């Protein structure tokens, strides 16, 4: 019995301490919320400097006299009436009582008319009150005149009756004024205060739900807790204290669905980030209440060009394109283009209607706005996916698979030329300029472009390589010579990357975006991504930002929901910027290799291409074109009746120049990590990271990552089979050497 009593006492003490902690947290939350809705300074009292006048205005704004201004205004009026009565008594000696009464009436009427006309300033509320009803001015004026006339006729011989009647009239007339101008918070602040209390209660509910549904024994995140609450501009923020020896932030993110149901908040409105302290047992939880992206993110303009979320679309200082704000209102998502000595590409995944094409329009606009980047457009749907991107490209290679192939080989030729230029100048990498711009290949529906097609197996060089191999070569080695790929697809399997793990690794090292999709299985194949894209709003532009790394291994993006900027028609903005072309040396090597293909790239207009397509349809209807050629061929064949239009699809001969026979022998960058770590389980990923961090003894890894020895040894065997790690000695592990290009 004594032991039971002790347990009950301990439990009561724990409950008391928890109640105190929750009460303190609620009071702190309410204080922050009240501070957030504090009344804004009026224009007339706003500080405009740090001098004496500014300090005086600040003191005046907080003075009791200013705060009670509306309450004592009726007393000011009453005092003015009494003062007028005294002046009237003196004036009576000179002009007579009725002349004074007439003059007083005119004074009252003029004063009321002046006050009634006030729409700003000290008496603006009184003016609004008089204008609200026509009888108020008549009633106030009549009462004042009658009392003044009575004081004139009685001559203050009956002071008690005069004071009583005046006080009664004053209270009767002022009662309505005081009722609508109460002491305390102004009426317009009441909804804000009510919202602040509701937000404080909401934060308290989330904290309690976390403790009950997630942190308790046997729950998904047992042993965790929330601390350091802050009210952000658009929601709540806590520090999540994680369980020592657990899976850290990776485990926390893998439980996002459980967190969503536990605290009853939609998953896209929850973001989980690294803690600023860098401690692995700490993370940041943000819950968004009123997202700034709900009503869309427009592209605006200033004197310097397009603006997104108050940031320039193209930021020359950082080398980034601004895509849009994060849903929690903390920062903006950017697309990394340039870093010192490097040009980066990336990958965009999303279903039809997710906003993928509009995002490509935005990126294309940013590339044009940079003034030092040329881009080519390759489309697996022959230009139908993003026609605006193709129309403003330096080279639109989207009208046929043969054109797309031509662009891939031309880009590899540019890489070789620039590599030779770097060697001649002893340059370590690529720095863009108008005279030597970066080159970006935008490949839409990449799963239809990056195939195993080979142009000529016997020719050697680029002709004997598949489309996918050419893209892999660009992805692996193009960064330091200013050539990059941006791929977009509805697929995240290796098919979207030409079945090349190294290509996927190199693209996601630059940028990664996951938009709305019902294909969660496909999205789950992406490395370091565990969210469900089907939970994103399907009204366009919403996306998850993959947390990607640059060549140094540094993280450069938040794993959070953002919304890309949008406008009804990008045509006007895209037309504002001239198309950037390649420098003379790169253009020359393409024309030597492909029979002046780059020089002739604009000979055929968009109207001619459209005419050729119409002619092909007509030829099919007449029976002049075989159905298989129409459906599966490379495009319209030359037609004698329309030689100019048919030339739009005439692909120049792709010939090998003997002096460029070694173009394919492009060295892979030494600092590129091309190991494909996609599809690993949490245990396997943890073991791989431990080996990467220098933990080489297998027996030391279980304690390091908090997993059982059996699980670690099983994961080790899988990693060795996949070629990610090697067993260098008995019980000693090491990273596998990178795959040669």
Secondary structure, DSSP 8 states (H G I E B T S, - for coil): -HHHHHHHHHHHHHHHHHHHHHHHHHHHHHHHHHHHT-----TTT---SSSHHHHHHHHHHHSHHHHTHHHHHHHHHHHHHHHHHHHHHHHHHHH-HHHHHHHHHHHHHHHHHHHHT--SSTTHHHHHHHHT-HHHHHHHHHHHHHHHHHHHHHTTSSHHHHHHHHHHHHHHHHHHHHHHS-SSS-HHHHHHHHHHHHHHHHHHHHHHHHHHHTSSTTSTTTT-EEEEEEE-SSEEEEEEE--TTS-HHHHHHHTHHHHHHHHT--GGGEEEEE-TT--TTEEEEEEESS-TTTT--BEEEETTEEEETTEESEETTTTEEEEEEBTTSSSEEEEE-EETTEE--EEEE--TTSSHHHHHHHHHHHHHHHSSEEEEEEETTTT-S-HHHHHTSSEE--S-HHHHHHHHHHHHHHHHHHHHHHHHHT-SS----SSS-EEEEEEETHHHHSSS-BS-TTT-GGGGSBHHHHHHHHHHHSGGGTEEEEEEES--SGGGGTT-HHHHHHHHHH-EEEE--S-HHHHTTSTT----GGGS-SSS-EEEE---B-TT--B-S-SSEEE--B-S--HHHHHTS------HHHHHHHHHHTTSTTTTTTSS-HHHHHHHHHHHHHHHHHT-S-HHHHHHSSS----GGGHHHHGGG--------GGGTTTT-----TT------TT--HHHHHHHHHHHTT--BHHHHHHHHT--HHHHHHHHHHHHHTTSEEEEETTEEEE------
